[in-house]
Amino acid sequence: MSPPQNSQSKVSTTGALGMTLKLPMTRREALRVSLFSTAGLLLPHAPMAGADAPTTAVATAAGTAGPAGASEAKSRAKSIIQIFLWGGMSHIDTWDPKPDAGYDYLGSLPKAIPTNVDGIQIGELFPNLAKQTDKFSFIRSLTHRNNGHETAAYLVQTAHAPGERLAYPSIGAVFALCKSADYKGLIPPYVVLTQPQGRFSEEGFLGPLFKPFATGGDPNAARFEVEGVAGKGITEERQRARSALRDKLNTMGQAMAANPQLAASAEARKQAYELILGQAGGVFDLSQEKAELRDRYGRNTFGQSCVAARRMVEAGVPYIVINFPGGWDTHSNHFATMRRQCPQLDQGFAMLLQDLHDHGLLESTLVWCCGEFGRTPKIDWQPPWNGGRNHHGNVFTALVAGGGFKGGHVVGASDAKGEDVKDRPVYPVDLLGSIYALGGIDASAKLAHPMGFEAHVLPSAAEGVKSAGLLTEIM
C-alpha cells in the first residue's frame, strides 16, 4: 500500500537523460478536474489552482529509450484509445484461432476466417475486423502468468508487480500527466467510457487529479447523460434558466466582483457551464453525428462508446478508455456470451479504425485492446461451468493500431493449442514501453512521488522485471 497522498506537494525530478519537465497544475487544469465531482457540481475550492497550485513532474523525451532492448521510435501518438476487455476475453475463440485443436478446445466455434492480409486468420465472429487487418497488428504472445483479475489488470496497465510498497499509476494516468502541459481542453485528460471496473486505483500515487473521469450514462440512449454534464431529466433550456436565475440572485458576487476568491468562483462557474451548455460539452452530444454513421458503429453501448471516443480524440483528449460493457468473465455460459458480444466488438472496433482513418486521425491516435489475461484453451465441461473457460495469464492476445504501429503484422506466437508462448514472448513492460515510446514518453523517467520515494514510469531490469524488448517489429 502506498503512503498517504499529498497532492499539494511541490516536487521535481530528473529522468534518465538528465531532463526535468515540470507539469504545473494550472488554474484551467484544476477547474477541469473539479468540474467532475461526484455530485456533478463545480466545487468552490478553485483557489488551489492559483499561485500555490501543486506541481507534478516527470521527465519525458520524444523517441527515447524505454525498457531493456529499446530502440529509438518516432513520437506519433497524440491521443490513445484503450479498449479494455475486462474479465479476460478468450484468445483462442477470437484473435489467435487454432482450427485444428479439436472439440475440447474449440467447442461450437471451430472456424477461422481469412483476413485482408495474406496468411493471417482470425476467429469466425470477426468478419469486419478481418477486412481491416491491414490497419492493425496482433500480439499473440502476451504473457505475465498471473491469473488474478485485480493483480493481472494492474500488471497489464502499469507493468509493475502487484504487492510492492507503492501503488503505481496506470498508463492512462501517466499519459494524462505527461500531456497535460499541451492539452488545453476542459474535458479531463483521462476519460473512461462508461463505468470504471474497480480492479485497482488507476491514478495510483499521482492522486485524485489524475483519477480517470468515468462518464456514466449510456451513449446509446436517446440522450447521453454524462455525469456532471447532462443532468438526468434536466433539459438545456432548464439549465440555462437556472444559470440565469442564479446570476440574477447573486447580488453579493456582483457587488464584490473584484474579490479574488469570488472572481475565481465566477470563472469556475463560467467554465462549468461551458461544459454543460457550450462547445466543450458538445463532444458528448452524439446526435451531432449522422445517423447512418452511428448505425455503422452498431446501436449498442459499445458501438456508441466508440463514436464518443473518436469525438474526444478530435477534441484532443489525451487518453480514453472504453471498458467493454458486460465484461468477458466467461467461466460459464461462455459460448453464448461470445456469440452475443463478439459481433458488437467486431462491428464497433472495425468501424472505429475505419472512421479514425477517414478523419486522418489514425496516424496520431494509438489504439490498443486486450483484457487482463486470456481464457483457458481447454474447455471446462464439468459442472458448474458446463462449457466455460477459466483465467489464463500464460499467453493471450492484444491488438494494436495507429499512432506509429504498423498494420498487417503478427508478433509472437502461442503453441498449437494456445496454452503457452511458442516464440517471441511479449511482457507487459514491453507492450507499455512501446506505447510510451510512440507517445514520446521516456519510460525510464522518474515519477514524482508525494513522499519523495524513488519511482519510475516502468520498472527496469535491475528490479527483476521480465522483458524481451520493445515491439520494434511493428514500430
N, C-alpha and C positions, 0 to 999 in steps of 0.2 A: 504494500500500500504506500502511496506517495505521501510526503509530509503535507501539512496544511498549505493550501494555495494562498498566495498573496498577490493578487492581480495589480496592486498598486506599486510593487517594487520596480525600481529602475535598474536595468541590468544591461551589460554589453558583453558581447562575446566575439571571439575571433575564430574563423574557420581554418581549414587545412591550408588554404592559400594565403593566410595572414590577412584576410579581408574582414572588415567589420561592416555590417549593414544594420543600422537601427531602423526599426519599423515603429515609429511612434503611433500611438492610438490618438488620432486626430479627433476634433470635435465631430466631424461628419461621420467618422467610423463608429464612434461611441453611440451617436444617435441611431445609426443603422442597426446596432446591436440592441439598444434599449427599445427600439420600436416594436420588437417582437417578444415582449414579456409574456408570461403565462396568461395574463389577463387580456392580452391583446391591446394594451394601453402603452402610451409613451410615459415612462416613469419620470418623476420630477428630479432625478439626480444627474441631469446632464452636466453640471459643473465638473464632474470627474473627468470630462474630456477637455478641460481647459488647459491652463498653464501647467497644472500638476498632473497631467494625463500619464497613465502608465506607459512605459516603453518596453517593448519586447524586441529581442534581437535574434537574428540568425544569420550566419554567414552564407551567402549564396553566390553562385557564379554560373553563367550560362556555359553549358558544354563541359563542365569539369568532371573529374573522375568521381565515381561512387565507390561501391564495394570492390573487393578483390576481382581482378580481371577486367576492370572497367576500361573503356577507351572513350575518346572524345566523341560527343554526339552534339549535333546542332540543335540548339534550343528552338522548338517549334510550338509546343503546346501552350496556348494562352488560356484555354479552359479544359477541364476534364469532366467527362461524364462517366460515373461508375455505376454499372448495373449490378447490384448485389443480389445474388440468388441465395438468400439466407435460408438456412436449413440444409443446404448442400444438394445441388442438382446432380443426378446420375450422369456420369460422363459416357458410360457405355451405351446408353439409350439415345444420346444426343450428338456430341461432337467428337467422339472417339469410338465409332461403331466397330464391333467385332462380329461380322456376319457369320463367321464360321465357328463361333464359340459354343453353339448348341443351346437347346431349350432351357436348361437350368441356369443359363446366363442371360438369355435374350427374352425369354417369355413370349409375350404376344407382340413384341416389337423387334423382329429379326432382321428387318431390311435396312440396307444402306443405300443412299442415292448419290448419283454423281453431282458435282458442282460445276461452276463455270471455269474452274481451274483444273486442268488435266491432272489426274492422279489423286485428287482429294475427294473423299466421300464423307458424308455426314448422315446422321440418323434420318429416318423416313419422315419424321414430323417437322422437318425444317426446309420445305421446298423454297421458301422465299430467301432465306439466308444462303441457300445453295446457289442462287442467282447473283449473290453479292459477294461471293468468296474472294474475288479479286480485290475487294476493298479492305479485307481484314486477314489476320493470321491466327492460327491456333497454337497454343502452347499445350501439348499433350503429355507433358512430363512434370507438371507442377506437383510438388511434394513437400510435406512437412511432418507426416506420420503422427499427427495429433488428431484424436477423434472426439474431442470435446467441443461443443458448439461455441461456448464463450472463449475458450482458450485458442481454438483454431481461428475464430473470427478476429481475435486480437493479433494473432500471428500474421494472417493474410493482410491486415490493414496497417500494421506497424513494423513487421519483420522482427520485432523484439520478442524475446522469450517471455511467456507469461510467468508470473510468480517472482519477478525481480522486485527490488525495493521501489522502483519508480514506475508509475503508470504513464506510459508514453502516449503522445497524441497520434491519432490516425493520420494517414496520408492526406485526407481531406483537410484536417486542421492545419497541418504543416503547409500544405499548398496555399490555403487561405491566408495564413500568416505571411508567407513569402510574397504573395501577390497583392497584399493589402496596400502597399505603397503606391501601386499603379491603378488599383481599382477604385473608382470614384462613385459607384452606384449606391443607391440606398438599400437595395436588397442585400441581405447578409451575404458574405463571400462564400459561405459553405451552407448549402441547402439540401435537405432530404425530402424527397417525394415518396410517400406522403407521411409515413409513420416511422419513427426510429424503432429498431428492433430490440434495443436494450441489452445487447450482447456484451457491451463494455462502454465505458465513458469515452467517446471518441475524441474529446478535447484533451484528455489526459492532464498533465501538469500545466498546460498552457492556460487552463482556467476557462471560466464561462464566456469570455469574449470570443472564444473560438469554438464554442459548442455549436454543432450544426442546428440550423433553424429547420424544424420539421413543419411542413406546410399544413398537415392535417387535411381535412376535406377530401373530396373526390373530384379529380379533374374531368371525370366522365359524367358528372352530374350536370344538370341544366345550368348551374352556377357553381364555379369552383370556389368554395368558401374557404379561402386561405386564412388560417388563424392570424388575427391581428390586422388583417387587410379587409376581408369581406365578412362583416358580421352576419351571423345566421338570422335570416328573416328581416334584415335591415337593408332597404334599397339605397341606391346612391342619392336619390332625392332626399331621403330622410337623413342620411349622413350630412349632406350639405346644409339642411335646415338646422340640424343640431350644432354644426360648426358656427353657423351664422348667429344662432341664439346665444351660444357661449361667448362669442366675441362681443355681442351687444351687452351682455350682463357683466362682462369683465371690466368693470369701471376702475378697479384698482390697477389693473395692468395698463389701462390707457393713461391713467394719471401718473404712473411711475414707469413709463416706457424706457427711461434711461437707466433704470436699475439693472446692473449686470445680470443678476440671477433671474429676474423677470424677463429680461431680453433673451437670455439663453432658453428659458422655458417657452417663450413665444416662438423662437426659431425651431425648437423641438416640435412644437405643435404644427408649425408650417410644414416641416418635412414629413411629419406623421401623416398629414392629410395629402401630401404629395404621393405617398404610397397608397393611401386608401382611395383617393379620388383622381390622382394625377397619372402622368405617363408612366412613372416607375411601377406603380401597382398594376398598370395595364398589361404588364408582361404575363400576369396570371389570367387574363381575360381571353380564354381560348376561343370565344365567339368571334374574335377578330380574324381567325383563320378560316379559310374556305372550307365549307362542309365536306366537299369532295376529298380534300387533303386529309382531314381528320378521319374520314371513313377509311382511307388507305392505311392509316396507323392502326385501326381497329377501335371500335367504340367500346372500350373497356378501360378499367383503371390504369392498367399498364400502358396500353397504347396511347392514351391521352397524357399520361405522365411523360412519355417520350416527346409528345408535342410540346409540353411545357418546358422540358429540358432544352429542346432546340431554341425556344424563345428566350430562355435565360442565357444561353450561350450568345445569342445575338445581343443581349443586354450587357454582356461582358462579365457575367457571374463566373468566378474562377472555378468553383468545384461544386458539382451537382451529383447527388446520389439518387438513384431510383431503386428503392427497396421493393423487390417484386412482391406484390400483394398475395397473401396466402402462403408463401414460402414453399420449400421443397423438402420438408422433413418427412419423407415418404417411407417410414418403417412399415406401414400397412397401406392398403389402397393405392399402391404405387402406380400401377399401370393406368388406372382411371385418372389419377392426378396428372400423369404425363400427357395423356390424350386431351385433357382439358386445358392444361397450362402451356404446354409446348407450342401449340398453334398461336397463342397470344404472344408469347415471347418471340416466336419466329416472325410474325407479321409486324409487330411494333418495332423490334430491333432492326430488321431489314429496312423498314421504311425510314427509321431514324438515320441510318447510314446513308441512304439514298438522298434524303432531304438535306442533311448536312453537306453532302457532296454538291447537290444542286444549288445550294446557297453559297458555295465557295468557302465553307467553314470546316470541312473535314481535315484539311492540312493543318489547321491551327487548333483543332479540337481532338484531344485524345480520348478514346472510348475504351474502357476495359470492363470485362464481365466475367465473373466467376462466383462461386459460393465459398464458404469457409473450408469445404472439402467436397469430395465426390460421394458416391454411394457404392456399397459393395457390389462387385460384378456378379457374384453368385447370389441368386435369389434365395431368400429365406421363405421356404414354403410352409414352415411349421406354424401352428397356432401360437400366439395370437396374430402373427404377422401375415400369414396367408398370402404370400407372394409379395413381400416387401423387400426393401434394400436398406441396409444399415449404414452407419457412418464409415467413411473410408478416406483417411488422410494420406494413404500410401502413395496414391497417384490420382490426379484429376486434371481437368482441362480448363484453361482460360482462353478467352478471345480478346484480342487487342486490335485496335484500328486507329487510323488517323494520328495527328499530332507528331508525325515523324516515323511512325511504324509502317513498314511495308505491308502490302496486302498480298494474298495468294500464296502464303507460305505455311509450313508446319514446322514447329520447333519441338524436338524431342519425340519420344515415342514410349508408349506403355507396352507391356508384354502381350502375348497372344490373346489373353482373356481380360486385359485391362486391370490386372491385380497389382502390378508394381511397375516401377520405371524400368524400361528396357535400355534406353540410352538418352543421353543429354538431360540429366536432371536439372530442373529449374526450381530454386528455392524462393520463398517469399522475398528475401533480401535482393535476389536477382531481378525479380519482376518489379518490385517497388523502386529499386535502384535505377532500372531502365526508364521507368516513368518519370522519376525525379530528373534524370539526365535530360530527357526530352522537354521537361518543363523548365530547364535552366536552373535547377536547384542542386547545390553541392550536397550530396548525400552523406559526406563525411563531416559536414559542418557541425559546430556546436549549437545546441538549442539552449536558449536562456531558461534556466530553471529558477523559480522564485526563491528557492532556498540556496541557490548557488551550487547545486550538485552538478557534477560532470554528466552531460547528456548530449548525445549526438542524434542527428536525424535518423541514421540507420546504424545498427551495430557493426563492428569491424571484426576481422578475422581474429584479432587479439582477444576478443570477447567470446571466441569459440563458435561464432555463427557459421552455419554451413552455407557455402556459396560455390557456384560453378561459373560465375561471371555473368556480366550483363548480356542482354539479348541482342548482341551485335549483329547476328544473322539477319535481323529484320529492322535494324535501326539505320 
